[in-house]
């Protein structure tokens, strides 16, 4: 009975996400026509994420290790256990920003518009796709747009989830362009909704997100990418284990 109720909540959440998406789609489409309007896409993305979460009973509580100066450009690196992590990262990041995500998101009606315009699709199995994605990411960073990358590259099949090894890409980008990295540990979003929620259902609740202080990269070289990756992984692993 409990699982039935949790799955019913998931379908209610999906319904709310769909309804609000269709309501804001004309505004998203208008903003997607010109790069100068991309910031408007993020404005409506935040409205979409906030309203769907609120109506479904998902509340995000952000705890900051140190206040963030959002006038700067950052590479934001959250762990990934739930679709709610996308919403929380969107609500967290101020100013203009974009996501880098798997190429399959181009096939989804909901995410297609974003990944054909403001966001960056990547097929990590293809060197050419990875090259194009990181070239576009470098252009976004030069324009002052923050970049959100899930360094695990996926939501893994483990339940309860564990923190999987990180890809090198975001750390090489951060060093190459001297951009600070903000590690973000999503502590319990998976307990509200794991992955898409279709397998275990979902429930309303408070999603606790810990925002680590920015890690400066101006003094690093590309040879330090592995050690930076390991430092960020260690910080997030220690925090994730505290839940």
C-alpha positions as CSV (number, residue, x, y, z in Angstrom):
1,X,0.0,0.0,0.0
2,X,2.8,2.4,0.9
3,X,4.6,1.7,-2.5
4,X,1.3,2.3,-4.3
5,X,0.9,5.7,-2.6
6,X,4.5,6.6,-3.4
7,X,4.1,5.7,-7.0
8,X,0.9,7.7,-7.2
9,X,2.8,10.7,-5.9
10,X,5.4,10.2,-8.6
11,X,2.7,10.2,-11.3
12,X,1.2,13.3,-9.7
13,X,4.6,15.0,-9.9
14,X,5.1,14.0,-13.5
15,X,1.6,15.4,-14.3
16,X,2.4,18.7,-12.6
17,X,5.8,18.9,-14.4
18,X,4.0,18.3,-17.7
19,X,1.2,20.8,-17.2
20,X,3.4,23.7,-16.1
21,X,5.9,22.9,-18.9
22,X,3.1,23.3,-21.5
23,X,2.0,26.5,-19.8
24,X,5.4,28.1,-20.1
25,X,6.4,26.5,-23.4
26,X,5.5,29.6,-25.5
27,X,7.8,31.7,-23.3
28,X,10.6,29.2,-23.5
29,X,10.3,28.9,-27.2
30,X,10.4,32.7,-27.6
31,X,13.5,33.0,-25.5
32,X,15.2,30.1,-27.3
33,X,15.1,31.9,-30.7
34,X,18.1,34.1,-29.9
35,X,21.1,33.6,-27.7
36,X,20.6,37.1,-26.2
37,X,17.3,35.7,-24.7
38,X,18.8,32.6,-23.2
39,X,18.8,34.1,-19.7
40,X,15.1,34.3,-20.1
41,X,15.0,30.5,-20.5
42,X,16.7,30.1,-17.2
43,X,14.2,32.5,-15.6
44,X,11.3,30.3,-16.8
45,X,13.3,27.1,-15.9
46,X,13.5,28.4,-12.3
47,X,9.8,29.1,-12.2
48,X,9.0,25.7,-13.7
49,X,11.3,23.9,-11.1
50,X,10.1,25.9,-8.1
51,X,6.4,25.7,-8.9
52,X,6.4,21.9,-9.7
53,X,8.4,21.1,-6.6
54,X,6.3,23.3,-4.3
55,X,3.0,21.8,-5.7
56,X,4.4,18.3,-5.2
57,X,5.7,18.9,-1.7
58,X,9.4,19.1,-2.4
59,X,11.2,21.8,-0.5
60,X,14.9,22.6,-1.0
61,X,17.0,23.6,2.0
62,X,20.4,25.0,1.0
63,X,23.2,25.1,3.6
64,X,26.3,27.1,2.6
65,X,29.8,26.5,3.9
66,X,30.6,30.1,2.8
67,X,28.5,32.8,1.1
68,X,28.8,32.6,-2.7
69,X,29.6,35.7,-4.8
70,X,27.3,35.0,-7.7
71,X,28.7,37.9,-9.7
72,X,31.5,35.5,-10.7
73,X,31.4,32.6,-13.1
74,X,31.6,29.1,-11.7
75,X,31.6,25.5,-12.6
76,X,29.0,23.9,-10.3
77,X,29.5,20.2,-9.6
78,X,26.6,18.4,-7.8
79,X,26.4,14.7,-7.2
80,X,23.5,13.0,-9.0
81,X,21.0,10.6,-7.4
82,X,17.6,12.1,-8.4
83,X,15.9,14.1,-11.1
84,X,15.3,16.7,-8.3
85,X,19.1,17.4,-8.4
86,X,18.5,19.2,-11.7
87,X,15.9,21.4,-10.2
88,X,18.0,22.1,-7.0
89,X,21.0,23.0,-9.2
90,X,18.9,25.3,-11.3
91,X,17.4,27.1,-8.2
92,X,20.8,27.3,-6.5
93,X,22.8,28.9,-9.4
94,X,22.3,32.6,-9.8
95,X,22.9,34.7,-12.9
96,X,23.1,33.0,-16.4
97,X,24.0,29.3,-16.5
98,X,23.8,26.2,-18.6
99,X,23.9,22.5,-18.0
100,X,26.0,19.9,-19.7
101,X,24.2,16.5,-20.0
102,X,24.0,13.2,-21.8
103,X,23.2,13.3,-25.5
104,X,20.0,11.3,-25.0
105,X,18.3,14.4,-23.5
106,X,18.0,15.6,-27.1
107,X,15.4,12.9,-27.6
108,X,13.1,14.0,-24.8
109,X,10.3,16.4,-25.7
110,X,10.8,18.2,-22.3
111,X,14.6,18.7,-22.5
112,X,15.0,18.9,-26.3
113,X,14.4,22.6,-26.5
114,X,17.1,23.3,-23.8
115,X,19.7,21.0,-25.2
116,X,19.3,22.4,-28.7
117,X,19.9,25.9,-27.5
118,X,21.3,26.9,-24.1
119,X,22.4,23.6,-22.7
120,X,25.2,21.3,-24.0
121,X,24.7,17.7,-25.0
122,X,27.6,15.3,-24.9
123,X,28.2,11.6,-25.8
124,X,31.1,10.7,-23.5
125,X,31.8,7.6,-25.6
126,X,32.6,9.7,-28.6
127,X,35.8,11.7,-28.6
128,X,34.4,14.0,-31.3
129,X,31.2,14.7,-29.4
130,X,33.2,15.3,-26.2
131,X,35.4,17.8,-28.1
132,X,32.4,19.7,-29.5
133,X,30.8,19.8,-26.1
134,X,33.8,21.1,-24.3
135,X,34.4,23.6,-27.1
136,X,30.9,24.9,-26.6
137,X,31.4,24.9,-22.8
138,X,34.5,27.0,-23.1
139,X,32.5,29.5,-25.2
140,X,29.8,29.7,-22.5
141,X,32.4,30.2,-19.8
142,X,34.1,33.0,-21.8
143,X,30.7,34.7,-22.0
144,X,30.4,34.6,-18.2
145,X,27.9,31.9,-18.1
146,X,28.2,29.4,-15.2
147,X,28.3,25.7,-16.1
148,X,26.5,23.0,-14.2
149,X,28.0,19.5,-14.7
150,X,27.2,16.3,-12.8
151,X,30.7,14.9,-12.5
152,X,29.5,11.3,-12.1
153,X,28.0,11.6,-15.6
154,X,24.8,9.6,-14.7
155,X,22.5,8.4,-12.0
156,X,23.9,4.9,-11.2
157,X,21.8,1.8,-10.5
158,X,22.8,1.5,-6.9
159,X,20.0,1.8,-4.4
160,X,20.7,3.3,-1.8
161,X,23.0,5.4,-4.0
162,X,26.8,5.7,-3.5
163,X,29.1,8.4,-4.9
164,X,30.7,7.1,-8.1
165,X,34.0,8.1,-9.6
166,X,34.1,11.5,-11.3
167,X,34.9,12.3,-14.9
168,X,37.9,14.6,-15.5
169,X,36.1,17.0,-17.9
170,X,34.8,19.7,-15.5
171,X,38.1,19.9,-13.6
172,X,40.2,20.3,-16.7
173,X,37.8,23.1,-17.9
174,X,38.0,24.8,-14.5
175,X,41.8,24.8,-14.6
176,X,42.1,25.8,-18.3
177,X,39.8,28.8,-17.8
178,X,40.8,29.6,-14.2
179,X,37.2,29.2,-13.1
180,X,36.4,28.3,-9.4
181,X,34.6,25.0,-8.8
182,X,31.6,24.8,-6.4
183,X,31.1,21.2,-5.1
184,X,27.4,20.6,-4.2
185,X,26.4,17.6,-2.1
186,X,22.8,16.6,-2.5
187,X,22.3,14.7,0.7
188,X,18.9,13.2,0.6
189,X,17.0,14.0,-2.7
190,X,17.1,10.3,-3.5
191,X,15.0,9.6,-0.4
192,X,12.3,11.9,-1.8
193,X,12.6,10.7,-5.4
194,X,15.3,8.3,-6.6
195,X,16.2,8.6,-10.2
196,X,12.9,9.3,-12.0
197,X,10.8,7.9,-9.1
198,X,9.2,5.3,-11.4
199,X,10.8,2.3,-9.6
200,X,10.5,3.2,-5.9
201,X,8.0,6.1,-6.0
202,X,8.4,9.4,-4.3
203,X,7.3,11.4,-1.3
204,X,7.1,15.0,-0.2
205,X,9.8,16.3,2.0
206,X,12.8,18.6,2.6
207,X,15.7,18.1,0.3
208,X,19.0,19.0,2.0
209,X,21.6,20.5,-0.2
210,X,25.1,21.4,1.1
211,X,27.0,24.0,-0.9
212,X,30.7,23.7,-0.3
213,X,32.9,26.8,-0.6
214,X,34.3,27.6,-4.0
215,X,37.7,26.0,-4.9
216,X,40.0,28.4,-6.7
217,X,41.9,27.1,-9.7
218,X,43.9,30.1,-10.9
219,X,47.1,28.7,-9.4
220,X,46.7,25.2,-10.9
221,X,47.9,23.7,-14.2
222,X,46.3,20.9,-16.3
223,X,48.7,18.5,-14.6
224,X,46.7,19.1,-11.4
225,X,43.3,18.0,-12.9
226,X,43.4,14.6,-11.3
227,X,44.3,15.9,-7.8
228,X,41.6,18.5,-8.1
229,X,39.0,15.9,-9.1
230,X,40.1,13.7,-6.1
231,X,39.9,16.7,-3.7
232,X,36.3,17.5,-4.8
233,X,35.4,13.8,-4.7
234,X,36.7,13.5,-1.1
235,X,34.9,16.6,0.1
236,X,31.6,15.4,-1.3
237,X,32.1,11.8,-0.2
238,X,32.7,12.8,3.4
239,X,29.6,15.0,3.4
240,X,27.5,12.4,1.7
241,X,28.4,9.8,4.3
242,X,27.2,12.2,7.1
243,X,23.5,12.0,6.0
